[in-house]
Each structure stands twice: as structure tokens, then as C-alpha cells.
């Protein structure tokens, strides 16, 4: 279950509670509710503040509203449990097969996951100002990927010519340097920052994580091990990575809606961090005399899905995603 699907499930639950007179609103049911990754481990897979959002429309306490919604939501398909936390948050834990279905979806859609648009849009006319041109190109790709037309943005300009940037940074690092900061911030274009081959360089981290995911699949193939279905209880590192993979389509939509490609870049950084923690905590390949198992197959499938998200996000930013670094 993706965050968008979960948001729709929460909204449908609210509507059913209103229809059953369990909630009485003085205005219409909101058109959207927000679900997010909880701020700390142990609070479920997602959290929503819908009860706080509804409180001004009911006159009831947020905790009482949350209790009503939680009872109905806990019975929805794909939901394992719902916990209420003060002052009225709902912490939602998904069923294990929801995670498996997400990985299957990402692997099935591949390069279309989160960017399944059908628009054929013209290339924007260059202005000669590097950052304005990078933004225009990125917003075009977001529009094509989502069908959402981004608002026009005038990002803080960079005081270098396109040729200077390409000569000192190359195309990929130039795109990252110009798109990673929010539009209102001045970009930094120091080659020492963007070309360093170390994990302290966010662009290197993202591309390295993608390359590691592809190396795992190659090595597994050489061992005769293929990605497979999830099995047993998940490690917290797996759950964290799954949440970020699920967040990718919503983040792309938000980036398009706000004209903010930096949102995609930040999600890629978090996904790369989470993937490398998962890589270290949950070996996807047998070690020593260990025999291949269903657990290895499930971890390989998750690594494949993570690599797909990293590649798709980089492509949205106009950056290549090499399989070898």
C-alpha cells in the first residue's frame, strides 16, 4: 500500500464514519488527508493527523475523533493495527503482504514507477542562465511524469556560464548542484564538493547506492539466486527503506505541484542512506558457508526496488544512474 492509497483509505474511513453518524461535521469532509512516515521508530509505518484536522469541524476532542476513526480503519484491508497517540495522531502499521505487494509493484513497473506519465511536452527554450534552464528542464520532466503542471519558478541564479559549469563539474554534477538546493537558495558549485568520491558527497552517495543495488543483483545471479517474496518478520532497516520507496510517487507529485525538484533530490538522499543501512544490517547474499534462503531472495527484491527508485529519481533530475562506479 502506497502513501497515496493509504491516504484514500483514511479518507474513505472518515466518510463512512460520518455517514454512520459516528462523526458529525459542520462542514464538508476534507478532500485530502496527509499520511507521513512517523518521526521515530516504533510508531508504526505511517502516521496521520486527520483527527486534529477534523476537530474544528466537530467540536469534539481530537483523541475522541481518533478513537472513532481508528476502530474503523483497523478493519480496512492491508491495515495490521492502528494506535492512537496524543494529542490525536493515528499511527498505522501495515500488514506484511502490503510491503510485499509494494516491492512487486515497483519491480513490475520498473522505470515507470512514480513517473508513469504520458505527456509529450516540448523542450523549453534556453535562456542562457544555467539555473533557470536546469529548472525549466526539470519542471518539464515532472510535468510529463505526473500530468501536473508545475508553477513557474524563478530560482536564485548562478554566477557562472553554462560552459564553465559543464567544464568544471560535468553534466550530472551541474544538474545536481543547480537542482538540489531550494529555488530561493544560492547554489554552490565548488567541484571539490560535488565531484568528491565519498559518502559525504550526496550525489556520490545516491549514485553509489544505486550501483550497489545493481551489483547485488549481478552477484546474486552468478550464485543462482533470484529475487523472491518476503518471508518472516522484517528488520527495522527494511521497514525504513520500504517507507521511503512507498513515498517516492507522492514526493514526485508534490515536487510537480510546488515546482520543487529539490524535494526529489532530498528523498533520493534519504533513500540512499536507508539502502546502505539496510545493505549492512540485512545481507542479501549468503556469507561463508551459509546457504541461499527465502530471506536472501526477499532482500534482493527490496534492493532491486530501492535501485529502481534511485534510478527513476536521478532520471527526473536529468542525471545518469550508472550501474558501475
Secondary structure, DSSP 8 states (H G I E B T S, - for coil): --HHHHHHHHHHHHHHHHHTTSS--SS---S---EE--SSTTS-SEEE-HHHHHHHHH-S-HHHHHHHHHHHHTTSTTEEEEEEETTTEEEEEE-HHHHHHHHHHHHHHGGGTT-------------S-HHHHHHHHHHHHHHHHHS-----------SS-HHHHHHHHHHHHHHHHHHSS-TTS-----HHHHS--STTSHHHHHHHHHHHHHHHHHHHHHTT-------S---HHHHHHHHHHHHHHHHHHHHHHHT-THHHHHHHHHHHHHHHHHHHHS-SS--TT----HHHHHHHHHHHHHHHHHHHHHHHTT----S--
